[in-house]
Amino acid sequence: MINLKEQPHKRFNPLTGEWILVSPHRTQRPWQGQVETTAAPVGLQYDPACYLCPGNARAGGARNPNYTSTFVFDNDYAALRPDTAPGELNENGLLVARSEKGICRVVCFSPDHSLTVARMSIPDLEKVVHVWTGQYRDLAAVPFIQSVQIFENRGEMMGASNPHPHCQIWANESLPNEMLKEQTTQRAYFEQHNRCLLCDYVSLELQLRERVVCENENFAALVPFWAIWPFEILLLSKHHTPSLEGLDRNAARDLAEILKRITTRYDNLFRVSFPYTMGFHQQPADGREHPEWHLHAHYYPPLLRSATVRKFMVGYEMLGSPQRDITAESAAERLRAQPEIHYLQEQKQ
């Protein structure tokens, strides 16, 4: 038997078909980095210089309406465009390029510039979930769209260009790399076992309970066995559904609730507005049935030991394979231990 707490070992990621090196003994190294908090004060509810706040002009020249809830618009500087002309380059199979059409949108979660997901109310987050579902449905219906990627970059550390609570949606005419990997592995598992890979995985994790962080009736948040980032979380529907469209009202509310619980725990871990990239993976938008696909979201946060010590991919990780010292089990234990009352609320009490 492998000693997962002390012995160097590899862990297999069945969603990507790749391995990660885990070195738990390295946490005993004498240098652990600074451990300090850098809690930023809560900002203004309205920022006249913010291009996402209600009534303000955006960088592209359009002016936002005085929205009072959520607000969706086509990205002024979209990475993908729906009118891209078809074209292809192939020089002896060595220089290969192909045009890519798509649609990019921005979803503002709230008119309040100062908020984050962790500090929004569950009813307001539920509105965001319904907007996501509607956007997925509308974009998936566009004939040339194959993939709808909903993702949030939180914090300057993760490349967020604006602190206003918002996310992006990129809809492609082909499957991006990570989606293609998960499509391949989930389909292969379904063909071999006639069961869903992530249905089996979440069932196993809920039995073992070592890596579960929090859960409700319809969702479970856990540190995946194959996690790469120090406090990575995989958010899974407990019931099989291939996309957000499959959620009923109770499940949509449960999704809103667990989004708040996850991000509150993150903030409380180092008492800072925790940076992360979060994104949903759901079935391809190709009009076909995909019984192999299971709705889930990935959280990739970069903080390692404190609010100021980050995780970078360097050395062996860039040249060999991803590697981590903090095991998934210890990360889950630390996240479970965090209260679900936000530290800023505690300071007011």
Residue frames relative to the residue before (quaternion, step in Angstrom):
aa qw qx qy qz dx dy dz
M 1.0000 0.0000 0.0000 0.0000 0.00 0.00 0.00
I 0.4139 -0.6913 0.5356 0.2528 3.57 -1.06 0.79
N 0.3164 -0.7027 0.6026 0.2074 3.55 -1.08 0.80
L 0.2415 -0.8288 0.4911 0.1167 3.56 -0.07 1.32
K 0.6441 0.5427 -0.3201 0.4337 3.59 1.23 -0.40
E 0.8137 0.2584 -0.1016 0.5108 3.59 1.11 -0.62
Q 0.7251 0.4711 -0.2389 0.4418 3.58 1.04 -0.75
P 0.4798 -0.6383 0.5043 0.3287 3.64 -0.94 0.78
H 0.1275 0.7987 -0.5747 0.1244 3.55 -0.90 0.89
K 0.4019 -0.6699 0.5597 0.2764 3.55 -1.33 0.21
R 0.1491 -0.7615 0.6218 0.1058 3.53 -1.17 0.64
F 0.3534 -0.7576 0.5224 0.1679 3.54 -0.95 0.95
N 0.2369 -0.7485 0.6047 0.1343 3.55 -1.00 0.89
P 0.2648 -0.8117 0.4964 0.1568 3.62 -0.24 1.21
L 0.5944 0.5734 -0.3681 0.4271 3.61 1.24 -0.25
T 0.7783 0.2821 -0.1573 0.5384 3.59 1.09 -0.67
G 0.4107 -0.7156 0.4711 0.3119 3.61 1.20 -0.37
E 0.5921 0.5732 -0.3522 0.4437 3.58 1.26 0.37
W 0.3985 -0.7061 0.5408 0.2241 3.56 -1.31 0.41
I 0.1539 -0.7485 0.6352 0.1123 3.54 -1.32 0.48
L 0.3655 -0.7191 0.5518 0.2117 3.57 -1.03 0.83
V 0.1064 -0.7879 0.6057 0.0318 3.59 -0.86 1.02
S 0.0569 -0.8089 0.5847 -0.0250 3.58 -0.79 1.09
P 0.1013 -0.8612 0.4934 0.0683 3.63 0.49 1.13
H 0.6024 0.5864 -0.3579 0.4063 3.59 1.11 -0.60
R 0.5890 0.6074 -0.3643 0.3892 3.61 1.19 -0.47
T 0.5447 0.6018 -0.4157 0.4102 3.62 1.18 -0.23
Q 0.6127 0.5488 -0.3472 0.4503 3.60 1.27 -0.23
R 0.4006 0.7098 -0.4864 0.3148 3.60 1.25 0.04
P 0.5683 -0.6329 0.3940 0.3480 3.63 -1.00 0.71
W 0.7061 0.4126 -0.2899 0.4971 3.63 0.98 -0.66
Q 0.0372 -0.8112 0.5834 -0.0158 3.54 -0.78 1.07
G 0.5344 -0.6379 0.4070 0.3767 3.59 1.24 0.03
Q 0.6415 -0.5104 0.3972 0.4124 3.54 -1.28 0.23
V 0.1332 -0.7488 0.6412 0.1020 3.52 -1.19 0.62
E 0.3163 0.7277 -0.5412 0.2785 3.52 -0.21 1.28
T 0.3671 -0.7117 0.5488 0.2399 3.54 -1.22 0.39
T 0.1248 -0.7625 0.6296 0.0817 3.52 -1.22 0.57
A 0.0212 0.8424 -0.5367 0.0435 3.54 0.73 1.06
A 0.2734 -0.7769 0.5502 0.1378 3.54 -0.63 1.16
P 0.5229 -0.6248 0.4633 0.3486 3.60 -1.03 0.66
V 0.5639 -0.5864 0.4551 0.3621 3.54 -1.20 0.58
G 0.3851 -0.7688 0.4713 0.1963 3.58 -0.80 1.01
L 0.7314 -0.4055 0.3253 0.4413 3.50 -1.35 -0.28
Q 0.5086 -0.6339 0.4860 0.3212 3.56 -1.14 0.62
Y 0.7751 0.1243 -0.0808 0.6142 3.57 1.19 -0.57
D 0.0990 -0.7851 0.6106 0.0309 3.55 -0.88 1.00
P 0.3750 -0.7611 0.4780 0.2274 3.62 -0.44 1.13
A 0.6777 0.4807 -0.2914 0.4741 3.59 1.21 -0.39
C 0.5620 0.6198 -0.3800 0.3945 3.61 1.29 -0.14
Y 0.3484 -0.7662 0.5024 0.1978 3.59 -0.74 1.01
L 0.6535 0.4829 -0.3295 0.4809 3.61 1.28 0.12
C 0.5326 0.6343 -0.4111 0.3807 3.60 1.20 -0.24
P 0.6325 -0.5561 0.3782 0.3844 3.61 -1.13 0.61
G 0.8339 0.2406 -0.1897 0.4591 3.54 -1.07 0.85
N 0.6093 0.5830 -0.3523 0.4058 3.60 1.20 -0.28
A 0.5112 -0.6218 0.4984 0.3219 3.53 -1.26 0.49
R 0.3481 -0.7228 0.5591 0.2092 3.55 -1.05 0.81
A 0.7022 -0.4854 0.3182 0.4124 3.54 -1.30 0.37
G 0.6901 0.4898 -0.2801 0.4533 3.58 1.09 -0.67
G 0.6501 -0.5424 0.3075 0.4344 3.58 1.28 -0.03
A 0.5876 0.5648 -0.3785 0.4387 3.63 1.15 -0.48
R 0.3065 -0.7400 0.5686 0.1872 3.56 -1.21 0.51
N 0.4600 -0.6862 0.4937 0.2718 3.57 -0.92 0.95
P 0.4648 -0.6253 0.5275 0.3388 3.59 -1.11 0.55
N 0.5512 -0.5788 0.4666 0.3789 3.59 -1.25 0.16
Y 0.0050 -0.8497 0.5263 -0.0310 3.54 0.64 1.20
T 0.2730 -0.7851 0.5439 0.1150 3.55 -1.14 0.73
S 0.7430 0.2916 -0.1986 0.5687 3.60 1.25 -0.08
T 0.7663 -0.1993 0.1860 0.5817 3.60 -0.40 -1.21
F 0.1017 -0.7860 0.6081 0.0458 3.56 -1.24 0.42
V 0.0983 -0.8002 0.5916 0.0063 3.57 -0.82 1.07
F 0.1173 0.7823 -0.6085 0.0628 3.58 -1.01 0.79
D 0.5701 -0.5665 0.4661 0.3700 3.55 -1.28 0.43
N 0.5304 -0.6585 0.4363 0.3077 3.56 -0.86 1.02
D 0.4508 -0.7137 0.4727 0.2528 3.57 -0.80 1.05
Y 0.7688 0.1995 -0.1188 0.5959 3.59 1.18 -0.57
A 0.0077 -0.8706 0.4909 -0.0309 3.52 0.76 1.17
A 0.4497 -0.6750 0.5209 0.2663 3.55 -1.10 0.80
L 0.7594 0.2156 -0.1260 0.6007 3.58 1.25 -0.49
R 0.1480 -0.7968 0.5825 0.0615 3.57 -1.05 0.78
P 0.4843 -0.6964 0.4433 0.2897 3.60 -0.94 0.82
D 0.7097 0.4595 -0.2589 0.4670 3.61 1.17 -0.47
T 0.3213 0.7602 -0.5072 0.2482 3.60 1.21 0.34
A 0.4064 -0.7267 0.5019 0.2344 3.59 -0.76 1.03
P 0.5158 -0.6403 0.4615 0.3331 3.61 -1.03 0.70
G 0.1903 0.7747 -0.5868 0.1391 3.54 -1.06 0.73
E 0.0682 -0.8018 0.5936 0.0082 3.55 -1.17 0.53
L 0.1227 -0.7575 0.6371 0.0719 3.54 -1.23 0.67
N 0.1316 0.7726 -0.6148 0.0886 3.57 -0.95 0.87
E 0.0034 -0.7920 0.6082 -0.0534 3.53 -0.39 1.29
N 0.8282 -0.2266 0.0906 0.5045 3.56 -0.18 1.38
G 0.6283 -0.5594 0.3368 0.4230 3.59 1.11 0.58
L 0.6066 0.5714 -0.3404 0.4356 3.58 1.29 0.15
L 0.7463 0.1980 -0.1282 0.6224 3.57 1.07 -0.73
V 0.1069 0.8239 -0.5362 0.1490 3.54 -0.03 1.33
A 0.1237 0.7734 -0.6133 0.1023 3.58 -0.88 0.95
R 0.0590 -0.7860 0.6152 0.0136 3.55 -1.18 0.61
S 0.5096 -0.6489 0.4637 0.3228 3.59 -0.93 0.82
E 0.1356 -0.7862 0.6004 0.0546 3.57 -1.20 0.59
K 0.1953 -0.7705 0.6000 0.0901 3.56 -0.68 1.15
G 0.1713 0.7952 -0.5746 0.0896 3.54 -1.22 0.35
I 0.3226 -0.7077 0.5957 0.2005 3.52 -1.39 0.02
C 0.0868 -0.7954 0.5991 0.0305 3.59 -0.88 0.95
R 0.0236 -0.8018 0.5964 -0.0280 3.56 -0.86 1.01
V 0.2889 -0.7141 0.6129 0.1760 3.53 -1.35 0.43
V 0.1338 -0.7684 0.6220 0.0689 3.57 -1.02 0.86
C 0.2009 -0.7493 0.6214 0.1100 3.57 -0.67 1.12
F 0.3948 -0.7551 0.4766 0.2163 3.57 -0.68 1.09
S 0.8067 0.0047 0.0914 0.5838 3.54 1.00 -0.88
P 0.5049 -0.6243 0.4814 0.3515 3.61 -1.17 0.39
D 0.5889 0.5935 -0.3565 0.4170 3.60 1.25 -0.39
H 0.3732 -0.7753 0.4755 0.1831 3.56 -0.36 1.30
S 0.6916 0.5316 -0.2752 0.4041 3.59 1.07 -0.74
L 0.6067 0.6218 -0.3472 0.3531 3.59 1.18 -0.42
T 0.1436 -0.7028 0.6802 0.1512 3.48 -1.47 0.22
V 0.6998 -0.4329 0.3300 0.4625 3.59 -1.25 0.16
A 0.6474 0.5469 -0.3204 0.4233 3.58 0.97 -0.86
R 0.7703 0.3587 -0.1775 0.4965 3.57 1.09 -0.66
M 0.5021 0.6152 -0.4430 0.4161 3.59 1.25 0.26
S 0.5263 -0.6128 0.4785 0.3442 3.58 -1.21 0.41
I 0.6110 -0.5626 0.4041 0.3831 3.57 -1.17 0.51
P 0.6358 0.5122 -0.3569 0.4539 3.68 0.88 -0.70
D 0.6669 0.4853 -0.3121 0.4714 3.61 0.98 -0.75
L 0.6405 0.5013 -0.3239 0.4833 3.59 1.06 -0.68
E 0.5975 0.5574 -0.3601 0.4502 3.57 1.12 -0.62
K 0.6090 0.5361 -0.3441 0.4725 3.60 1.08 -0.68
V 0.6298 0.5270 -0.3301 0.4654 3.57 1.04 -0.78
V 0.6373 0.5264 -0.3255 0.4591 3.60 0.95 -0.87
H 0.6634 0.4938 -0.3101 0.4690 3.61 0.94 -0.82
V 0.6199 0.5189 -0.3417 0.4792 3.60 1.08 -0.66
W 0.6266 0.5330 -0.3338 0.4602 3.60 0.95 -0.85
T 0.6644 0.5117 -0.3019 0.4535 3.56 0.91 -0.97
G 0.6737 0.4964 -0.2943 0.4615 3.57 0.92 -0.88
Q 0.6490 0.5098 -0.3115 0.4710 3.56 1.03 -0.80
Y 0.6277 0.5186 -0.3407 0.4701 3.59 0.99 -0.79
R 0.6622 0.5141 -0.3058 0.4512 3.58 0.89 -0.95
D 0.6983 0.4820 -0.2806 0.4485 3.59 0.83 -0.98
L 0.7054 0.4572 -0.2771 0.4654 3.57 0.87 -0.91
A 0.6271 0.5384 -0.3374 0.4506 3.60 1.05 -0.71
A 0.6468 0.5298 -0.3119 0.4512 3.58 1.20 -0.51
V 0.5141 0.6187 -0.4299 0.4100 3.61 1.26 -0.23
P 0.5342 -0.6963 0.3602 0.3163 3.64 -0.57 1.11
F 0.7629 0.3912 -0.2347 0.4581 3.63 0.86 -0.81
I 0.5598 0.6184 -0.3921 0.3878 3.64 1.22 -0.11
Q 0.1538 -0.7984 0.5801 0.0494 3.56 -0.94 1.00
S 0.8028 0.1504 -0.0423 0.5754 3.60 1.14 -0.63
V 0.0965 -0.7726 0.6258 0.0469 3.57 -0.99 0.90
Q 0.0660 -0.8204 0.5676 -0.0229 3.57 -0.39 1.29
I 0.1063 -0.7723 0.6260 0.0191 3.57 -0.63 1.22
F 0.1593 0.8097 -0.5481 0.1366 3.60 -0.62 1.06
E 0.2029 -0.7588 0.6093 0.1087 3.54 -1.26 0.61
N 0.1507 -0.7307 0.6581 0.1011 3.56 -0.99 0.91
R 0.0809 -0.8155 0.5730 0.0134 3.58 -0.56 1.15
G 0.8163 0.2430 -0.1922 0.4875 3.57 -0.75 1.07
E 0.5954 -0.5868 0.4206 0.3524 3.55 -1.13 0.72
M 0.5965 0.5977 -0.3513 0.4044 3.57 1.10 -0.76
M 0.7400 0.3638 -0.2032 0.5280 3.56 1.17 -0.63
G 0.6524 -0.5805 0.2999 0.3839 3.56 1.20 0.50
A 0.3788 0.7150 -0.5071 0.2970 3.59 1.21 0.29
S 0.3299 -0.7811 0.5028 0.1680 3.56 -0.70 1.09
N 0.7852 0.1708 -0.0720 0.5908 3.58 1.26 -0.30
P 0.4003 -0.7463 0.4749 0.2393 3.65 -0.78 0.93
H 0.4413 0.6855 -0.4704 0.3378 3.61 1.23 -0.19
P 0.5051 -0.6735 0.4296 0.3266 3.66 -0.82 0.87
H 0.3005 0.7461 -0.5355 0.2576 3.57 -0.45 1.22
C 0.1577 -0.7500 0.6260 0.1438 3.54 -1.33 0.14
Q 0.3777 -0.7032 0.5515 0.2421 3.53 -1.36 0.05
I 0.1567 -0.7415 0.6404 0.1242 3.53 -1.30 0.41
W 0.0474 -0.7741 0.6313 0.0020 3.55 -0.77 1.10
A 0.0872 -0.7915 0.6047 0.0138 3.56 -0.69 1.13
N 0.1631 -0.8233 0.5430 0.0279 3.57 -0.59 1.24
E 0.4614 -0.6487 0.5192 0.3111 3.53 -1.29 0.34
S 0.7453 0.2187 -0.2007 0.5970 3.61 1.29 0.10
L 0.5788 -0.5867 0.4288 0.3701 3.58 -1.23 0.35
P 0.4084 -0.6914 0.5360 0.2605 3.62 -0.85 0.94
N 0.7511 -0.4495 0.2517 0.4130 3.56 -1.27 0.44
E 0.7171 0.4540 -0.2806 0.4483 3.60 0.70 -1.05
M 0.6286 0.5203 -0.3295 0.4750 3.57 1.04 -0.72
L 0.6527 0.5217 -0.3141 0.4507 3.57 0.97 -0.84
K 0.6198 0.5295 -0.3378 0.4705 3.60 1.04 -0.77
E 0.7083 0.4612 -0.2706 0.4608 3.56 0.81 -1.02
Q 0.5902 0.5519 -0.3653 0.4621 3.59 1.10 -0.61
T 0.6811 0.5050 -0.2856 0.4467 3.57 0.89 -0.99
T 0.7207 0.4479 -0.2677 0.4563 3.60 0.80 -0.96
Q 0.6599 0.5015 -0.3239 0.4562 3.60 0.95 -0.79
R 0.6481 0.5088 -0.3204 0.4674 3.57 1.00 -0.78
A 0.6480 0.5153 -0.3238 0.4580 3.60 0.94 -0.85
Y 0.6482 0.5088 -0.3185 0.4685 3.61 0.98 -0.84
F 0.6652 0.5048 -0.3100 0.4545 3.58 0.92 -0.89
E 0.6611 0.5099 -0.3087 0.4556 3.57 0.96 -0.84
Q 0.6874 0.4800 -0.2804 0.4673 3.59 1.07 -0.71
H 0.8192 0.2734 -0.1048 0.4931 3.59 0.90 -0.96
N 0.3133 -0.7560 0.4976 0.2876 3.57 1.28 -0.36
R 0.6293 0.4459 -0.3454 0.5346 3.54 1.13 0.78
C 0.5535 -0.6096 0.4617 0.3299 3.54 -1.30 0.40
L 0.5275 -0.6565 0.4454 0.3040 3.59 -0.87 0.99
L 0.7556 0.4020 -0.2294 0.4634 3.60 0.72 -1.03
C 0.5364 0.5645 -0.4150 0.4705 3.61 1.19 -0.29
D 0.6765 0.4764 -0.2872 0.4826 3.56 0.91 -0.93
Y 0.6670 0.5179 -0.3134 0.4343 3.59 0.95 -0.87
V 0.6899 0.4636 -0.3042 0.4655 3.61 0.78 -0.92
S 0.6054 0.5497 -0.3522 0.4553 3.59 1.09 -0.66
L 0.6608 0.5022 -0.3008 0.4698 3.59 0.97 -0.88
E 0.6698 0.4987 -0.3053 0.4577 3.59 0.89 -0.91
L 0.6596 0.4986 -0.3162 0.4651 3.61 0.99 -0.73
Q 0.6103 0.5170 -0.3510 0.4869 3.58 1.18 -0.42
L 0.7264 0.4480 -0.2464 0.4593 3.59 0.85 -1.00
R 0.1508 -0.8585 0.4726 0.1297 3.59 1.13 -0.83
E 0.4300 0.7128 -0.4606 0.3079 3.64 1.19 0.24
R 0.8048 0.2919 -0.1097 0.5050 3.55 0.99 -0.85
V 0.4616 0.6686 -0.4563 0.3628 3.61 1.27 0.11
V 0.2678 -0.7699 0.5632 0.1357 3.58 -0.88 0.98
C 0.7520 -0.2180 0.1604 0.6010 3.58 0.87 -0.96
E 0.0643 -0.7990 0.5978 0.0110 3.55 -1.24 0.41
N 0.0909 -0.7374 0.6563 0.1312 3.52 -1.37 0.16
E 0.8005 -0.3098 0.1799 0.4805 3.59 -1.20 -0.23
N 0.8215 0.2979 -0.1137 0.4727 3.58 0.91 -0.88
F 0.7955 0.2394 -0.1202 0.5436 3.61 1.19 -0.36
A 0.1267 -0.7546 0.6375 0.0904 3.53 -1.29 0.52
A 0.1693 -0.7569 0.6251 0.0876 3.55 -1.02 0.91
L 0.0974 0.8084 -0.5682 0.1187 3.58 -0.69 1.06
V 0.4554 -0.6085 0.5597 0.3302 3.51 -1.32 0.33
P 0.3678 -0.7636 0.4685 0.2494 3.63 -0.37 1.11
F 0.6414 -0.5527 0.3877 0.3643 3.53 -1.12 0.73
W 0.7545 0.3687 -0.1730 0.5147 3.58 1.08 -0.79
A 0.2169 0.8242 -0.5051 0.1359 3.63 1.21 0.37
I 0.2814 -0.7412 0.5892 0.1560 3.56 -1.15 0.75
W 0.7235 0.3978 -0.2403 0.5104 3.58 0.81 -0.99
P 0.6624 -0.5692 0.3003 0.3836 3.62 -1.01 0.80
F 0.8098 0.1122 -0.0411 0.5744 3.61 0.89 -0.92
E 0.1053 0.8211 -0.5404 0.1505 3.54 1.00 0.95
I 0.0822 -0.7783 0.6205 0.0503 3.58 -1.12 0.70
L 0.1779 -0.7281 0.6519 0.1150 3.52 -1.18 0.75
L 0.1629 -0.7865 0.5931 0.0550 3.56 -0.66 1.16
L 0.0382 -0.8354 0.5453 -0.0577 3.55 -0.58 1.22
S 0.4449 -0.6228 0.5684 0.3018 3.52 -1.17 0.66
K 0.4196 -0.7052 0.5078 0.2623 3.60 -0.92 0.85
H 0.7354 0.3363 -0.1901 0.5568 3.56 1.18 -0.58
H 0.5459 -0.6635 0.3980 0.3215 3.54 -0.90 0.91
T 0.2377 0.7127 -0.6369 0.1729 3.50 -0.87 1.08
P 0.4036 -0.7574 0.4562 0.2353 3.62 -0.79 0.90
S 0.8156 0.0882 -0.0265 0.5713 3.62 1.17 -0.37
L 0.7057 -0.4403 0.3460 0.4340 3.56 -1.33 0.10
E 0.5732 0.6137 -0.3752 0.3924 3.58 1.13 -0.58
G 0.6662 0.5315 -0.3002 0.4285 3.58 1.14 -0.56
L 0.5535 0.6236 -0.3947 0.3860 3.61 1.24 -0.09
D 0.2977 -0.7175 0.5936 0.2100 3.57 -0.96 0.83
R 0.7509 -0.4056 0.2472 0.4588 3.60 -1.26 0.07
N 0.6545 0.5111 -0.3227 0.4540 3.61 0.93 -0.81
A 0.6641 0.4965 -0.3041 0.4690 3.57 0.97 -0.85
A 0.6237 0.5296 -0.3405 0.4632 3.60 1.04 -0.74
R 0.6561 0.4918 -0.3193 0.4751 3.58 0.98 -0.79
D 0.6401 0.5211 -0.3257 0.4612 3.58 1.01 -0.79
L 0.6202 0.5238 -0.3477 0.4691 3.58 1.06 -0.68
A 0.6404 0.5169 -0.3240 0.4667 3.59 0.93 -0.85
E 0.6682 0.5178 -0.3019 0.4407 3.57 0.93 -0.92
I 0.7196 0.4440 -0.2750 0.4576 3.57 0.82 -0.93
L 0.5502 0.5761 -0.4017 0.4516 3.62 1.17 -0.41
K 0.6683 0.4912 -0.2919 0.4763 3.56 0.98 -0.86
R 0.6611 0.5159 -0.3091 0.4486 3.60 0.96 -0.85
I 0.6389 0.5206 -0.3245 0.4643 3.59 1.00 -0.82
T 0.7360 0.4382 -0.2525 0.4500 3.57 0.69 -1.06
T 0.5894 0.5441 -0.3683 0.4700 3.61 1.15 -0.50
R 0.6412 0.5081 -0.3221 0.4763 3.58 0.96 -0.81
Y 0.6220 0.5380 -0.3374 0.4580 3.56 0.98 -0.81
D 0.6833 0.4876 -0.2948 0.4565 3.60 0.78 -0.99
N 0.6848 0.5016 -0.2824 0.4469 3.57 0.97 -0.86
L 0.5389 0.6563 -0.4003 0.3445 3.60 1.14 -0.57
F 0.8050 0.0936 -0.0342 0.5848 3.59 0.90 -0.92
R 0.4289 -0.7291 0.4333 0.3110 3.58 1.33 0.30
V 0.5577 0.5247 -0.3984 0.5049 3.49 0.84 1.15
S 0.5429 -0.5687 0.4794 0.3900 3.58 -1.20 0.42
F 0.2999 -0.8351 0.4447 0.1219 3.51 -0.05 1.43
P 0.3245 -0.7490 0.5396 0.2061 3.63 -0.73 0.96
Y 0.1424 0.7765 -0.6073 0.0890 3.55 -1.16 0.58
T 0.2506 -0.6604 0.6611 0.2529 3.47 -1.45 0.07
M 0.0282 -0.7897 0.6126 -0.0178 3.55 -0.84 1.02
G 0.1160 0.8077 -0.5736 0.0711 3.57 -0.97 0.77
F 0.4005 -0.7042 0.5381 0.2326 3.55 -1.15 0.71
H 0.1403 -0.7335 0.6575 0.1000 3.50 -1.19 0.73
Q 0.1024 0.7831 -0.6018 0.1188 3.55 -0.76 1.10
Q 0.7594 -0.4402 0.2240 0.4236 3.54 -1.25 0.38
P 0.5972 -0.5569 0.4282 0.3872 3.60 -1.16 0.54
A 0.4006 -0.7185 0.5239 0.2209 3.55 -1.12 0.71
D 0.3193 0.7783 -0.4773 0.2542 3.55 0.79 1.06
G 0.5717 -0.6298 0.3662 0.3773 3.58 1.28 0.21
R 0.6069 0.5585 -0.3525 0.4421 3.61 1.25 0.02
E 0.5466 -0.5707 0.4887 0.3698 3.54 -1.30 0.29
H 0.0459 -0.7981 0.6008 0.0034 3.58 -0.96 0.89
P 0.0866 -0.8354 0.5417 0.0330 3.61 0.32 1.20
E 0.6038 0.5746 -0.3547 0.4237 3.59 1.22 -0.36
W 0.6580 0.5490 -0.3132 0.4093 3.60 1.14 -0.53
H 0.1014 -0.7836 0.6130 0.0028 3.53 -1.05 0.92
L 0.4727 -0.6937 0.4709 0.2715 3.59 -0.73 1.08
H 0.2053 0.7609 -0.5971 0.1494 3.57 -0.91 0.97
A 0.2130 -0.7537 0.6061 0.1384 3.54 -1.31 0.34
H 0.2783 -0.7468 0.5857 0.1478 3.54 -1.12 0.78
Y 0.1259 -0.7425 0.6526 0.0835 3.56 -1.07 0.84
Y 0.0308 -0.7921 0.6092 -0.0226 3.56 -0.73 1.11
P 0.0273 0.8144 -0.5782 0.0402 3.65 -0.12 1.24
P 0.4155 -0.7703 0.4354 0.2106 3.61 -0.89 0.90
L 0.5519 0.6404 -0.4124 0.3395 3.64 1.14 -0.36
L 0.2885 -0.8041 0.5094 0.1035 3.53 -0.90 1.03
R 0.8482 0.0264 0.0344 0.5280 3.58 0.50 -1.17
S 0.7894 0.0096 0.0110 0.6137 3.58 1.20 -0.38
A 0.7252 -0.4174 0.3104 0.4510 3.54 -1.30 -0.13
T 0.7653 0.3756 -0.1902 0.4868 3.60 1.16 -0.43
V 0.6590 0.4655 -0.3179 0.4981 3.62 1.22 -0.10
R 0.1330 -0.8370 0.5306 0.0168 3.53 -0.47 1.27
K 0.4378 -0.6480 0.5587 0.2761 3.48 -1.38 0.33
F 0.0323 -0.7873 0.6156 0.0067 3.57 -0.85 0.97
M 0.3991 -0.6480 0.5788 0.2929 3.54 -1.23 0.46
V 0.1720 0.7861 -0.5676 0.1741 3.57 -0.42 1.23
G 0.8385 0.2770 -0.1419 0.4473 3.53 -1.38 0.06
Y 0.8535 0.0417 0.0117 0.5192 3.53 -0.76 -1.13
E 0.6429 0.5493 -0.3332 0.4171 3.57 1.01 -0.81
M 0.6897 0.4499 -0.2798 0.4935 3.57 1.05 -0.69
L 0.7596 0.3867 -0.1885 0.4878 3.57 1.10 -0.69
G 0.7691 0.3054 -0.1683 0.5356 3.58 1.17 -0.52
S 0.6750 -0.4008 0.3210 0.5298 3.57 0.15 -1.30
P 0.6548 -0.5028 0.3647 0.4306 3.62 -1.17 0.33
Q 0.0610 -0.7913 0.6083 -0.0017 3.57 -1.13 0.74
R 0.0076 -0.7974 0.6034 0.0008 3.58 -1.07 0.72
D 0.3856 -0.7161 0.5406 0.2149 3.54 -1.23 0.63
I 0.6892 0.4346 -0.2714 0.5123 3.60 0.95 -0.89
T 0.3547 -0.7555 0.5058 0.2183 3.59 -0.56 1.10
A 0.6426 -0.5173 0.3989 0.4004 3.55 -1.24 0.42
E 0.6514 0.5368 -0.3198 0.4304 3.57 1.02 -0.81
S 0.6867 0.4633 -0.2968 0.4751 3.61 0.91 -0.85
A 0.6161 0.5349 -0.3496 0.4604 3.60 1.07 -0.66
A 0.6538 0.5071 -0.3117 0.4672 3.58 0.96 -0.87
E 0.6315 0.5412 -0.3299 0.4466 3.58 1.00 -0.82
R 0.6763 0.4867 -0.2949 0.4677 3.59 0.94 -0.86
L 0.6654 0.4927 -0.3068 0.4696 3.58 1.00 -0.78
R 0.6201 0.5415 -0.3399 0.4547 3.59 1.03 -0.76
A 0.6713 0.5343 -0.2919 0.4228 3.56 1.03 -0.82
Q 0.5771 0.6039 -0.3857 0.3917 3.59 1.21 -0.32
P 0.4819 -0.6573 0.4863 0.3150 3.62 -1.01 0.73
E 0.4287 -0.6947 0.5160 0.2595 3.56 -1.26 0.40
I 0.5357 0.5178 -0.4352 0.5054 3.55 1.28 0.45
H 0.4610 -0.7150 0.4522 0.2680 3.57 -0.64 1.12
Y 0.5723 -0.6351 0.3947 0.3368 3.58 -0.95 0.88
L 0.6198 0.5354 -0.3588 0.4478 3.61 1.09 -0.52
Q 0.6173 0.5154 -0.3367 0.4898 3.58 1.15 -0.59
E 0.6197 0.5438 -0.3380 0.4538 3.60 1.05 -0.77
Q 0.6496 0.5306 -0.3218 0.4393 3.58 1.01 -0.81
K 0.6622 0.5090 -0.3095 0.4545 3.58 1.13 -0.63
Q 0.6530 0.5433 -0.3113 0.4260 3.56 1.15 -0.61
